[in-house]
Amino acid sequence: MNLGEKDKSFIWHPFTPMAEWCADTSEPLVIERGNGVYIYDTLGNRYIDGNASIWTNVHGHCHPTINEAIIQQLAKIAHCSFLGTTNEPAILLAEKLIGLFPSNSLQRAFFSDDGSTAIECAMKMAIQYFQIKGESERCRFVTFDNAYHGDTLGASSLGGVERFFARFADLGLPVIRLNSVEELNKVDCKEIAAVVLEPMVQGAAGIRLWPKGMLSQIRNWCDSNQALLILDEVMTGFGRTGKMFACEHEGVIPDIMALAKGLTGGYLPLAATLTTGEIFDAFLEGQENTFYYGHSYSGNPVGCAAALASLKIFEKESTLSELPDKINHLSKVLEKLKRENQKVIDIRQCGLISGIELLDEDEIIGPQVCNAARDYGLLTRAIGNTVVFMPPLVIKNDQISDSISALQKAIGKVLG
Ligand SMILES: *Cc1c(COP(=O)(O)O)cnc(C)c1O
């Protein structure tokens, strides 16, 4: 058996219709290595990493600074428990993360492993916070249609993507799901622990942009109704929208923020749930108020060392100040793609996050278009008929052009 055949024999892939994957005609793409925005398969083919390895990669693959930081930490220790002991990379990372926000706002970092666990942690923090304050009736979450916050049971009870979550809808935590910010007025605020939102743009919904001003409206509603605001910046964090965090676009600071995907530059699984001094302080009185939550790999020193290196690169390579020009360039080539191609019916973009929606003729052709794009050197994924292009921030303008022209060829090949 070659690697592809062994994969088809032994592995169950995430979010993957496995009958199709395991079919005799299917040949799994086996990735061997990466360099900058490029990924190489075992046959030596090169692809631009057009979805930043499922929205994680920031500075490109095999970046010497992150690689070196990981190797140096490995030579010391790979992991030790964060229950009862601590370690230097985790301490310095927490300090650095808190330093990215105005003083006296987000003041504590709780580490876990993935976006989903960062959200689970946020939800439990919010519920327990109100229990401690003697307001245990505040145990519901407000979320939005088409939301995506991860796949563990708590996080998925917040989710509003029908296809993913409908079958579990009756089994999760109590949520109130809204379609728009206006509907907040109908909510019985006394039972709300928190509003949970992907700021600026919903990713897994198919790159759907929120109306301008929505974020600050929600912040005001939460303030007027003593509810917490939980922002899920798992996808939008670390420069993806053009600013370090999406909430900066509207000058909003949440009470709890979930970070993951880009935290380590896309190198290792690590997540952080940041919260305010006020929430943290509530847990200080009495053993019974201890936050009994954690994971075996909480505060993993290798992951934290990678994250510190990634934040160092933001400074050294002026990652954020290089973005406006790239975002502008992406807008231009996407507009051109739409102008020249009737099959492209909508373009949605927020920073270097973009969705290219294709004409839906009662058929889902997004995945087919992405498959075809591989032949032209672009690796990405579609959500239904929306092709996602969300490259590592390190991408150059000519590589953006190459990506979109690969997509144009792929659309031509599949849709004529
Ligand atoms: C990916 C994602 C998650 C879940 O993160 P995992 O690391 O996959 O568990 C949560 N929220 C948003 C907005 C995401 O894009």
The ligand as a Tripos MOL2 file, in Angstrom:
@<TRIPOS>MOLECULE
LIG
   15    15     1     0     0
SMALL
NO_CHARGES

@<TRIPOS>ATOM
      1 C1        -12.0920   27.3700   13.7540 C.3       1 LIG1
      2 C2        -12.9600   28.1650   14.6320 C.ar      1 LIG1
      3 C3        -13.2920   27.7060   15.9130 C.ar      1 LIG1
      4 C4        -12.8790   26.3630   16.4270 C.3       1 LIG1
      5 O1        -11.5090   26.2540   16.5400 O.3       1 LIG1
      6 P1        -10.8240   24.7850   16.5980 P.3       1 LIG1
      7 O2         -9.3960   25.0750   16.8410 O.co2     1 LIG1
      8 O3        -11.0760   24.1880   15.2370 O.co2     1 LIG1
      9 O4        -11.4830   24.0290   17.6690 O.co2     1 LIG1
     10 C5        -14.0460   28.5320   16.7170 C.ar      1 LIG1
     11 N1        -14.4640   29.7290   16.2850 N.ar      1 LIG1
     12 C6        -14.1720   30.1990   15.0620 C.ar      1 LIG1
     13 C7        -14.6510   31.5610   14.6590 C.3       1 LIG1
     14 C8        -13.4320   29.4230   14.1770 C.ar      1 LIG1
     15 O5        -13.1640   29.8640   12.9490 O.3       1 LIG1
@<TRIPOS>BOND
     1     1     2 1
     2     2     3 ar
     3     2    14 ar
     4     3     4 1
     5     3    10 ar
     6     4     5 1
     7     5     6 1
     8     6     7 2
     9     6     8 1
    10     6     9 1
    11    10    11 ar
    12    11    12 ar
    13    12    13 1
    14    12    14 ar
    15    14    15 1
@<TRIPOS>SUBSTRUCTURE
     1 LIG1         1 GROUP 0 **** ****
